[in-house]
Amino acid sequence: RAIEQLRQEVDSSKSIVVVTGTGAIIRVVSLVVLRATQPSGHVFMQVGKYDGSSVKSALQLPGVKQEADELVSETLERIFATKLTMLEGKLEFLGITQEDQEKESKEFGVQTRYLRSICAARLPAGKKLDAHVCTEKPKEVESEAVFC
């Protein structure tokens, strides 16, 4: 089943699979994530993922897989249009940094190289956002929108 899901991901241009000189398989995924901060220093985080039937906890920066031939700016626009409509037009962008990490994918069980473009932004002083604010690791929160 995992192999079929991986094939679908590759077919939909959300990742590629390469074979190294030693014959090892590596999945390569480009991600675009948003690191938005408030003037107080709190960072906007995603606290869960809905899989169609339940919510699973996942404390991470919100983001998506970058599609083939998609610019980082286009992926960021897609994030705002599909996942973060409450932030659209409210942030000042500060820049983009690249962070690469290699580890085994929990979903597919293969070695994966994650190429993350981290888009730094801030909510200007005086702008309001309807989101929970936590001062410690969140326990149960009804919304996915949280500043930590």
trRosetta pair geometry for C-beta under 8 A, 3 or more apart (Angstrom, degrees):
i j d omega theta_ij theta_ji phi_ij phi_ji
1 4 5.8 -55 -153 34 34 111
1 5 6.5 32 151 -17 67 105
2 5 5.6 -54 -148 38 35 111
2 6 6.3 37 152 -21 66 105
2 107 7.2 157 -137 146 102 60
2 108 5.1 141 180 -137 110 54
2 109 5.9 30 159 20 166 109
3 6 5.6 -53 -148 36 32 113
3 7 6.4 37 151 -22 64 103
4 7 5.5 -49 -149 33 33 115
4 8 6.6 34 151 -19 63 103
5 8 5.6 -52 -150 35 34 112
5 9 6.4 36 150 -21 65 104
5 107 7.3 -109 117 157 141 105
5 108 6.9 -145 88 -95 108 91
6 9 5.5 -52 -148 34 34 113
6 10 6.4 32 153 -16 66 104
6 15 7.7 -67 -156 74 74 133
6 17 7.2 60 165 -62 116 133
6 27 7.0 -101 -145 -100 116 134
6 108 5.0 86 -76 -131 113 131
6 110 7.2 56 -108 10 150 138
7 10 5.9 -56 -148 38 30 109
7 11 6.1 31 153 -19 65 109
8 11 5.6 -54 -142 39 31 113
8 12 6.2 19 159 -10 65 110
9 12 6.1 -63 -145 44 26 102
9 14 4.8 -83 -168 67 79 111
9 15 5.0 15 139 27 113 109
10 13 7.7 37 178 -75 34 26
10 14 7.6 -95 -74 52 22 69
10 15 5.8 -63 -84 78 64 79
10 16 6.4 90 -130 -116 93 36
10 17 5.9 -44 -93 -6 137 101
12 67 7.9 -75 144 -126 78 102
13 67 5.2 60 109 -165 109 81
13 68 3.6 -85 -170 1 124 113
13 69 7.8 -27 178 16 147 86
14 29 7.2 5 147 -131 74 93
14 65 4.5 55 -163 120 98 147
14 67 6.3 -41 -90 -103 62 68
15 27 5.4 10 166 -177 136 97
15 28 6.3 158 -166 76 81 47
15 29 4.6 -36 -105 -88 104 80
15 65 7.0 -65 -54 -158 82 140
15 112 8.0 -47 -148 -139 140 109
16 27 7.5 159 83 -156 39 54
16 28 5.1 -13 61 56 87 102
17 25 6.0 -7 -174 -169 107 102
17 26 7.2 159 -155 81 58 40
17 27 5.4 -29 -100 -100 77 65
17 28 7.5 176 -89 14 26 77
17 110 7.9 -7 -124 132 110 158
18 25 7.5 153 80 -153 39 53
18 26 5.4 -19 63 63 88 91
18 28 6.3 29 0 -14 110 118
19 23 6.3 -17 -175 -143 105 35
19 24 7.1 155 -156 76 58 36
19 25 5.9 -31 -99 -96 69 63
19 26 7.9 161 -95 19 21 75
20 23 6.8 -41 70 29 75 18
20 24 4.5 3 33 55 119 88
20 25 7.8 -138 3 -68 83 16
20 26 6.3 66 -41 -8 102 114
24 111 6.8 6 165 34 116 142
25 110 5.8 -52 104 -158 109 127
25 111 7.1 147 92 43 62 94
26 102 7.8 -33 -147 -140 119 116
26 110 7.5 170 -125 151 27 104
26 111 5.2 -51 -111 98 73 103
26 112 7.0 143 -170 -106 68 27
26 113 5.8 30 171 -10 118 105
27 105 6.2 -13 56 -24 141 140
27 108 6.4 63 -25 80 162 153
27 110 5.2 96 -14 97 114 121
27 111 7.1 161 21 89 77 48
27 112 4.4 -28 72 -107 101 84
27 113 7.4 -178 88 24 50 65
28 112 7.3 168 -83 -160 25 66
28 113 4.9 -12 -111 64 75 102
28 115 6.9 25 -176 -11 91 112
29 65 5.8 -72 -169 -127 104 108
29 112 6.1 7 4 -176 110 114
29 113 7.4 168 27 84 65 52
29 114 5.5 -19 70 -112 98 65
29 115 7.0 -174 91 26 46 76
30 65 6.8 96 75 -166 59 68
30 66 4.0 -53 109 50 108 117
30 115 4.7 -30 -107 73 67 109
30 117 7.3 23 -178 -9 92 102
31 63 5.4 70 173 134 100 136
31 64 7.2 179 -148 95 72 26
31 65 5.9 -53 -98 -104 67 48
31 66 6.5 -167 -102 -10 11 89
31 114 5.9 -1 2 -170 122 98
31 115 6.9 159 22 78 70 51
31 116 4.7 -19 71 -107 106 72
31 117 7.0 -168 94 26 54 68
32 63 5.5 -170 94 -156 47 107
32 64 6.3 -8 56 59 88 69
32 66 5.2 91 -21 -67 102 101
32 72 5.5 156 -110 -146 127 76
32 75 4.0 124 17 115 154 134
32 76 5.9 -112 155 -63 138 70
32 79 6.7 -126 103 -40 109 131
32 116 7.7 150 -94 -158 23 59
32 117 4.8 -17 -110 66 72 106
32 119 6.6 30 -177 -17 91 114
33 60 7.7 -89 -135 153 136 96
33 61 4.2 76 172 110 125 120
33 62 6.6 148 -152 85 77 36
33 63 3.2 -68 -96 -56 66 142
33 116 5.9 -8 9 -163 114 108
33 117 7.3 162 25 80 65 53
33 118 5.5 -20 70 -111 97 66
33 119 7.0 -173 89 22 43 79
34 44 7.1 -22 114 82 105 120
34 61 6.2 -172 66 173 47 102
34 62 5.5 -15 45 72 102 89
34 63 6.2 170 2 -76 68 81
34 76 7.1 110 -77 -134 103 92
34 79 6.2 165 -29 136 122 156
34 84 7.0 -34 34 -20 158 170
34 87 7.7 127 147 111 160 162
34 118 8.0 140 -109 -162 12 58
34 119 5.2 -31 -109 69 61 103
34 121 6.5 -25 -164 22 96 118
35 43 6.4 -34 -164 -152 78 113
35 44 7.8 158 -162 52 31 83
35 61 5.5 -42 -80 -128 73 137
35 118 5.4 22 -10 -180 120 103
35 119 6.8 169 23 79 73 47
35 120 5.1 -25 73 -104 106 62
35 121 7.1 147 80 26 54 67
36 43 7.1 129 77 -159 48 59
36 44 4.1 4 70 22 102 127
36 87 6.5 -109 -73 -144 172 143
36 91 5.7 -83 -126 -113 118 137
36 121 4.7 -22 -105 77 79 98
36 122 6.7 153 -161 -99 64 26
36 123 6.4 65 171 -35 106 87
37 41 6.3 -26 -170 -148 118 27
37 42 6.7 151 -154 78 68 42
37 43 5.4 -34 -96 -97 78 63
37 44 7.3 -136 -76 -4 29 80
37 120 7.9 -5 0 -165 105 83
37 121 7.6 171 21 92 66 49
37 122 4.9 -29 67 -111 83 83
37 123 7.1 -135 99 15 39 80
38 41 6.9 -34 72 31 77 23
38 42 4.6 12 31 53 116 94
38 44 7.8 111 -34 -47 85 85
38 122 7.3 137 -105 -162 11 80
38 123 5.1 -18 -108 50 61 119
38 129 7.8 -129 -92 31 109 126
38 147 5.6 25 -16 -151 125 151
39 122 7.3 85 -69 177 56 118
39 123 7.1 -94 -21 83 73 82
39 124 7.7 32 -53 179 108 26
39 125 4.7 51 -60 -84 152 83
42 133 6.0 -51 -128 -141 167 99
42 147 3.8 62 139 157 127 110
42 148 6.2 157 -160 75 88 15
43 61 7.7 -61 159 -97 118 89
43 147 6.6 154 72 -158 23 69
43 148 5.8 -31 62 66 79 73
44 61 8.0 73 92 -137 72 69
44 62 7.1 -43 126 7 101 113
44 87 7.3 67 -162 -88 171 140
44 131 7.0 -21 -123 163 95 171
44 145 7.4 -31 -155 -158 101 70
44 146 7.2 138 -152 84 55 43
44 147 5.4 -39 -87 -97 57 72
45 59 5.9 9 165 -162 133 76
45 60 6.8 144 -162 73 89 18
45 61 6.6 -73 -120 -90 65 41
45 62 7.4 153 -165 -30 27 82
45 146 5.4 -38 64 84 84 96
45 147 7.3 120 12 -127 79 23
45 148 4.9 -9 8 13 133 116
46 49 7.4 47 153 -65 123 75
46 58 6.5 -13 116 98 102 93
46 59 7.4 168 86 -139 58 30
46 60 5.5 -21 60 68 101 71
46 61 7.0 51 11 146 96 13
46 62 4.2 117 -44 -79 115 80
46 144 5.7 -4 -144 180 74 102
46 146 7.8 130 -114 38 14 96
47 57 6.6 -41 163 -144 71 75
47 58 7.2 126 160 65 23 52
47 59 5.6 5 -124 -95 59 71
47 138 5.3 -36 -129 69 141 148
47 141 5.5 47 83 50 161 129
47 144 6.1 -167 41 -144 80 53
47 146 5.1 41 -29 18 124 142
48 55 4.5 29 161 177 138 107
48 56 6.2 158 -158 78 85 36
48 57 5.3 -54 -98 -108 86 39
48 58 5.7 109 -127 29 28 79
48 141 7.8 -172 -8 65 118 94
48 144 5.9 -116 54 -107 82 87
49 55 6.9 156 76 -153 33 63
49 56 5.4 -19 60 59 87 89
49 58 4.9 20 -12 18 102 140
50 54 7.4 -163 -142 104 62 23
50 55 5.2 -33 -90 -95 69 75
51 54 6.3 -3 44 57 100 65
51 55 7.9 167 6 -99 76 26
51 56 6.3 37 -21 -4 116 112
59 137 7.4 -56 -82 -148 165 88
59 138 7.2 161 -96 39 118 103
59 148 7.7 19 -157 -10 115 164
60 63 7.8 -82 132 22 109 97
61 118 7.2 23 116 -130 169 96
62 79 6.8 126 131 -167 103 120
62 83 6.1 178 179 133 124 135
62 84 6.1 120 120 -62 154 123
62 144 8.0 92 -93 150 122 113
63 79 6.5 -42 -130 -108 43 135
63 116 7.7 41 145 -143 173 98
64 75 6.4 -157 74 -173 103 98
64 78 6.4 -86 57 105 152 113
64 79 5.6 -164 4 -87 112 87
64 82 7.6 49 -60 71 151 130
64 83 7.0 178 -49 -12 113 142
66 70 5.4 -160 -175 78 82 114
66 72 7.0 -42 -111 -99 137 57
66 75 4.6 -53 -111 -86 83 151
66 117 7.2 55 -49 18 140 121
67 70 4.3 76 64 -12 81 135
67 75 7.3 170 17 -93 75 98
70 74 4.8 -129 -169 87 85 125
70 75 5.3 97 136 -58 123 90
70 78 7.8 -17 -168 -10 142 140
71 74 4.5 97 55 4 80 103
71 75 7.1 -145 94 -4 43 84
72 75 5.6 -55 -149 37 34 111
72 76 6.3 37 151 -22 66 105
72 96 6.2 61 142 -132 158 159
72 117 4.8 -107 -122 138 126 164
72 119 7.1 160 164 -69 114 113
73 76 5.6 -51 -147 35 32 115
73 77 6.6 38 151 -21 63 102
74 77 5.6 -48 -151 32 34 114
74 78 6.6 36 149 -20 63 103
75 78 5.5 -53 -153 34 36 115
75 79 6.6 43 147 -25 65 98
75 117 7.7 106 69 62 141 132
76 79 5.5 -45 -152 27 36 116
76 80 6.8 31 152 -13 64 102
76 119 5.6 74 -103 -49 129 169
77 80 5.9 -57 -153 39 33 108
77 81 6.2 28 152 -17 67 111
78 81 5.7 -57 -140 41 31 110
78 82 5.9 -1 169 5 68 117
79 82 6.7 -77 -138 50 18 89
79 83 5.4 -47 -166 45 62 113
79 84 5.6 12 145 20 85 114
80 83 7.5 -55 -82 56 12 70
80 84 5.2 -59 -112 76 48 92
80 85 6.6 99 173 -93 62 40
80 87 6.4 -112 -121 80 91 90
80 88 4.2 111 -178 -90 118 96
81 85 7.1 43 -143 -85 21 85
81 88 7.5 79 -69 -88 47 139
84 87 4.4 -20 159 31 109 115
84 88 6.8 141 112 -44 78 77
85 88 5.5 -31 -153 -3 44 121
86 90 7.9 -28 143 11 54 144
86 129 6.5 98 149 -157 107 92
86 130 6.5 -103 -156 54 134 89
86 131 7.3 137 125 -59 146 100
86 145 6.1 -10 59 -103 152 151
87 90 5.5 -114 -163 48 48 112
87 91 5.9 19 175 -29 99 115
87 129 7.0 18 -95 -127 71 130
90 123 6.2 -1 140 -126 101 87
90 124 8.0 -139 172 21 65 87
90 127 5.4 145 -168 177 97 141
90 129 6.5 125 142 -82 158 104
91 121 4.0 32 169 163 130 131
91 122 6.6 142 -156 68 83 26
91 123 6.0 -57 -104 -83 71 55
91 124 7.9 159 -139 -17 31 78
92 121 6.2 160 78 -161 42 79
92 122 5.4 -20 58 61 95 81
92 123 7.9 153 15 -104 82 11
92 124 5.6 82 -18 -59 118 96
93 119 6.7 -44 -139 179 106 99
93 120 7.3 110 -164 87 61 57
93 121 4.9 -40 -102 -100 54 95
94 120 4.2 -56 65 107 111 104
94 121 6.0 -178 4 -94 87 33
94 122 6.4 58 -38 -8 121 96
95 119 7.9 -167 104 -148 30 51
95 120 5.4 5 59 47 69 112
96 117 5.5 -5 -171 -176 117 96
96 118 6.7 151 -156 74 60 48
96 119 5.3 -22 -101 -99 86 63
96 120 7.2 -167 -84 12 32 78
97 117 7.7 158 79 -156 35 50
97 118 5.0 -17 62 58 85 103
97 120 7.1 44 1 -23 99 112
98 115 7.1 -20 -162 -173 101 81
98 116 7.1 145 -159 82 50 55
98 117 6.0 -25 -100 -101 69 62
98 118 7.6 -178 -87 14 18 81
99 116 4.6 -21 66 67 89 109
99 118 5.9 34 4 -18 114 119
100 113 6.5 -3 -171 -177 101 94
100 114 6.9 163 -153 85 51 57
100 115 5.4 -10 -105 -108 88 61
100 116 7.1 -178 -83 22 35 75
101 113 7.5 166 86 -154 38 52
101 114 4.9 -8 61 56 87 105
101 116 7.1 16 10 -3 101 116
102 111 6.6 16 180 180 100 95
102 112 6.9 -179 -147 91 60 42
102 113 4.7 -21 -98 -100 91 71
102 114 7.3 -177 -83 16 37 70
103 111 7.6 -142 137 -146 15 62
103 112 6.5 -20 71 59 53 84
103 114 7.6 -16 30 -1 87 111
104 109 6.6 -2 178 -152 108 36
104 110 6.9 -180 -147 97 73 15
104 111 5.8 -49 -94 -93 64 49
104 112 6.9 93 -151 12 19 87
105 108 4.3 19 95 43 134 91
105 109 6.5 -62 77 -9 82 18
105 110 5.7 5 31 55 112 64
105 111 7.7 127 -4 -162 82 3
105 112 4.2 72 -49 -19 101 137
106 109 7.8 18 -165 -66 18 55
108 112 7.3 102 55 -58 120 124
123 127 5.1 -134 178 78 89 120
123 129 6.0 -82 -126 -20 152 129
124 127 4.9 84 63 -7 78 118
129 145 7.7 -137 155 171 107 129
129 147 7.7 105 84 -41 128 123
130 145 7.2 57 102 104 66 149
131 143 7.0 -142 -135 107 62 140
131 145 4.0 -109 -117 141 99 103
131 146 5.9 -176 174 -92 104 20
131 147 5.5 99 109 -17 126 89
132 138 7.5 87 112 -115 135 130
132 141 5.4 -137 38 -145 164 126
132 143 6.2 160 -11 55 108 112
132 145 6.9 132 17 98 76 70
132 146 4.8 -23 69 -112 98 81
132 147 7.3 -167 92 28 49 67
133 146 7.5 154 -93 -163 24 67
133 147 4.9 -16 -110 67 74 103
133 148 7.9 163 -160 -83 51 34
134 137 7.4 -24 144 144 138 5
134 138 4.7 -111 -74 -76 168 87
134 141 7.6 -87 -55 -72 128 135
134 146 6.0 8 -2 -174 110 116
134 147 7.4 174 23 85 66 53
134 148 5.0 -15 64 -108 101 78
137 148 7.8 34 -109 -146 36 135
138 141 5.1 -27 -178 -26 134 122
138 146 6.0 -29 -61 -164 153 162
138 148 6.8 -99 -30 -90 103 119
141 144 8.0 130 106 -88 113 21
141 146 5.8 23 155 -75 171 131
143 146 7.0 153 93 -51 91 80
